[in-house]
Amino acid sequence: MKKIEAIIRKSKFEAVKDALHKIGINFFTYWDVTGVGNEKKGHIYRGITYNTSDIPRIYLSIVVSDEVEEKTIHTLIDSAKTGEVGDGKIFVSNIENAYRIRTKEKGNQALH
């Protein structure tokens, strides 16, 4: 099993969520985060300069079986990409086990 963590633009969240559902990834956790990245420019609105180095993003945490790891990563990239600086990052790590509390299932069975 793999844990896939992705940091994406807020504006791409609905597209990413829909794309994940289309490939059968129906369970994941997400939350609003703020980060600092390579995007350094500020924006001027009505004569006031706003610092945009603190960037609002969505953080996704998805645990998948090894068999769908690559498909999930490609889906995230395809649905989150704009081609501009600040599209985000994906991190993958190993998961030793998973348990479904309700049924006590473990491993891949706990993911479905």
VMD Tcl script that draws the C-alpha trace (Angstrom):
set ca {
  {0.00 0.00 0.00}
  {1.07 3.56 -0.66}
  {0.19 6.88 0.90}
  {-0.01 9.58 -1.73}
  {0.05 13.13 -0.44}
  {-0.59 15.94 -2.87}
  {-0.55 19.70 -2.48}
  {-2.59 21.34 -5.24}
  {-4.13 24.67 -6.19}
  {-7.50 25.34 -4.62}
  {-8.88 26.17 -8.05}
  {-8.12 22.64 -9.28}
  {-9.68 20.74 -6.36}
  {-13.05 19.96 -8.00}
  {-11.35 18.70 -11.17}
  {-8.98 16.54 -9.12}
  {-11.80 15.17 -6.97}
  {-13.88 14.29 -10.04}
  {-10.89 12.64 -11.76}
  {-10.12 10.55 -8.67}
  {-13.75 9.41 -8.46}
  {-13.65 8.39 -12.13}
  {-10.77 5.98 -11.49}
  {-12.44 4.54 -8.37}
  {-10.63 6.50 -5.66}
  {-13.63 7.39 -3.51}
  {-11.99 7.73 -0.11}
  {-9.41 10.38 0.68}
  {-8.85 13.15 3.18}
  {-8.24 16.78 2.31}
  {-7.85 20.07 4.10}
  {-7.01 23.71 3.42}
  {-3.37 24.62 3.98}
  {-1.10 27.56 3.38}
  {2.45 27.19 2.18}
  {5.43 29.04 0.85}
  {6.72 28.13 -2.58}
  {8.65 29.40 -5.58}
  {5.94 31.87 -6.57}
  {7.34 35.18 -5.32}
  {5.39 37.90 -7.10}
  {2.93 40.19 -5.35}
  {-0.38 41.44 -6.67}
  {-1.57 45.03 -6.64}
  {-5.25 45.65 -6.08}
  {-6.57 49.21 -5.80}
  {-3.08 50.51 -5.12}
  {-2.32 48.04 -2.33}
  {0.35 45.39 -2.82}
  {-0.60 41.97 -1.49}
  {2.06 39.41 -0.68}
  {1.32 36.18 -2.51}
  {4.27 34.19 -1.20}
  {1.91 32.58 1.33}
  {-0.13 30.47 -1.02}
  {-3.49 28.86 -0.12}
  {-3.62 25.23 -1.25}
  {-5.49 21.97 -0.74}
  {-3.62 19.06 0.86}
  {-4.82 15.58 -0.13}
  {-3.97 12.36 1.66}
  {-4.84 9.16 -0.23}
  {-3.98 5.55 0.68}
  {-4.13 3.13 -2.25}
  {-3.10 -0.41 -3.10}
  {0.21 -0.80 -4.93}
  {-1.68 -1.78 -8.09}
  {-3.31 1.65 -8.51}
  {-0.42 3.84 -7.32}
  {0.76 4.90 -10.79}
  {-2.77 5.41 -12.11}
  {-3.56 7.63 -9.11}
  {-0.39 9.69 -9.55}
  {-1.00 10.21 -13.27}
  {-4.60 11.18 -12.56}
  {-3.47 13.75 -9.99}
  {-0.90 15.23 -12.37}
  {-3.27 15.37 -15.34}
  {-6.14 16.94 -13.39}
  {-4.11 19.39 -11.25}
  {-1.67 20.71 -13.85}
  {-1.94 24.23 -15.23}
  {1.65 24.47 -16.46}
  {2.36 27.47 -14.23}
  {4.65 27.79 -11.21}
  {2.71 26.71 -8.12}
  {0.88 23.67 -9.50}
  {1.95 21.69 -6.43}
  {3.79 18.57 -5.34}
  {3.09 14.86 -4.86}
  {4.79 12.70 -2.22}
  {4.58 8.90 -2.01}
  {5.41 6.76 1.00}
  {4.92 3.14 2.03}
  {2.11 2.09 4.35}
  {2.66 -1.05 6.40}
  {-1.00 -1.80 7.06}
  {-4.51 -0.39 7.16}
  {-7.50 -1.39 9.29}
  {-11.20 -0.75 8.88}
  {-12.51 -0.10 12.38}
  {-16.10 -1.21 11.72}
  {-15.32 -4.67 10.29}
  {-11.74 -5.22 11.51}
  {-10.65 -5.86 7.90}
  {-6.99 -5.17 7.26}
  {-4.68 -4.57 4.34}
  {-6.09 -3.86 0.89}
  {-9.55 -5.09 1.98}
  {-9.72 -2.17 4.42}
  {-9.28 0.30 1.56}
  {-12.42 -0.64 -0.40}
}
mol new
graphics top color blue
foreach p $ca { graphics top sphere $p radius 0.5 }
foreach p [lrange $ca 0 end-1] q [lrange $ca 1 end] { graphics top cylinder $p $q radius 0.2 }
display resetview
